[in-house]
């Protein structure tokens, strides 16, 4: 996993816009100055981990989504991996499976949205 200021800044902006939150409202929710927030979105400064965690919580995006720059591979191998994942999930006891699915649904939604926005 790699990280860079421009990438993180773009993801912070994308997540905020996806949730239709203004920059001013986001700064208030994070309890930081508006200019400090603008600096995060412009890439002038990199957010602290705690701030990034709050942004992830507010926007419903997984923390790794803000940091990970890797593209999703499009191949038959990906389909095989998906099938394997389904098989693994079917072996997890139901209460835990529901929690795992709920926890990761934001990540899957982000990836799907990204795939459609790239085309």
C-alpha positions in Angstrom: 0.0 0.0 0.0 1.3 3.4 -1.0 0.2 6.8 0.1 0.7 10.3 -1.2 -0.7 13.7 -0.3 -2.4 14.3 -3.7 -4.1 10.8 -3.6 -5.3 11.1 0.0 -6.5 14.7 -0.6 -8.5 13.6 -3.7 -10.0 10.7 -1.7 -11.0 13.0 1.2 -12.7 15.4 -1.3 -14.4 12.5 -3.2 -15.7 11.0 0.1 -17.0 14.3 1.3 -18.7 15.0 -2.1 -20.1 11.5 -2.2 -21.9 12.1 1.2 -22.9 15.6 -0.1 -21.3 17.4 2.9 -20.0 20.9 2.4 -16.4 21.8 3.3 -17.6 24.0 6.1 -19.9 21.3 7.5 -17.0 18.7 7.3 -14.6 21.0 9.1 -17.3 21.5 11.9 -17.9 17.8 12.2 -14.1 17.2 12.5 -13.8 20.1 14.9 -11.1 21.8 12.9 -10.8 25.2 11.3 -12.2 25.5 7.8 -8.8 26.5 6.4 -7.2 23.4 8.0 -9.8 21.3 6.2 -9.2 23.1 2.9 -5.5 22.4 3.3 -6.3 18.7 3.7 -8.4 18.6 0.5 -5.9 20.6 -1.5 -3.0 18.3 -0.5 -1.1 21.1 1.2 -1.1 19.1 4.4 -1.7 15.4 5.1 -4.3 14.6 7.7 -3.4 13.0 11.0 -4.5 9.4 11.2 -7.1 10.3 13.8 -8.6 12.9 11.5 -8.6 10.4 8.6 -10.3 7.9 10.8 -13.0 10.5 11.6 -13.4 11.3 7.9 -13.8 7.6 7.2 -16.5 7.3 9.9 -18.4 10.4 8.7 -18.3 9.4 5.1 -18.8 5.7 5.5 -15.6 4.9 3.5 -13.2 2.3 4.8 -9.9 3.8 6.1 -7.9 1.8 3.6 -9.8 3.4 0.7 -8.2 6.8 1.5 -4.7 5.4 1.5 -4.7 2.5 -1.1 -3.7 3.7 -4.6 -3.8 0.2 -6.2 -6.3 -0.4 -9.0 -8.7 -3.3 -9.0 -7.6 -6.0 -11.4 -10.1 -6.9 -14.1 -9.5 -10.5 -15.1 -10.8 -14.1 -14.9 -8.6 -14.5 -11.9 -10.7 -11.8 -10.1 -13.8 -13.8 -10.8 -12.1 -16.9 -9.3 -11.1 -14.9 -6.2 -14.7 -13.7 -5.8 -16.0 -17.2 -6.0 -13.4 -18.3 -3.4 -14.5 -15.4 -1.1 -18.2 -16.5 -1.4 -17.2 -20.0 -0.4 -15.2 -18.8 2.6 -18.0 -16.6 3.7 -20.4 -19.5 3.6 -18.2 -21.3 6.1 -18.3 -18.5 8.7 -21.0 -18.8 11.4 -24.0 -16.6 10.7 -23.7 -13.9 13.4 -20.1 -13.3 12.5 -20.8 -13.4 8.7 -23.4 -10.7 9.0 -21.0 -8.5 11.0 -18.2 -9.1 8.4 -20.5 -8.3 5.5 -21.9 -5.1 7.2 -18.3 -4.0 8.0 -17.1 -4.4 4.4 -20.1 -3.3 2.5 -18.7 0.3 2.4 -15.5 -1.0 0.8 -17.3 -3.0 -1.8 -19.6 0.0 -2.6 -16.5 2.3 -3.0 -14.9 -0.1 -5.4 -18.1 -0.6 -7.5 -18.6 3.2 -7.6 -15.0 3.6 -8.7 -15.3 1.1 -11.4 -18.4 2.8 -12.9 -16.7 6.3 -12.6 -13.6 5.1 -14.5 -15.5 3.9 -17.6 
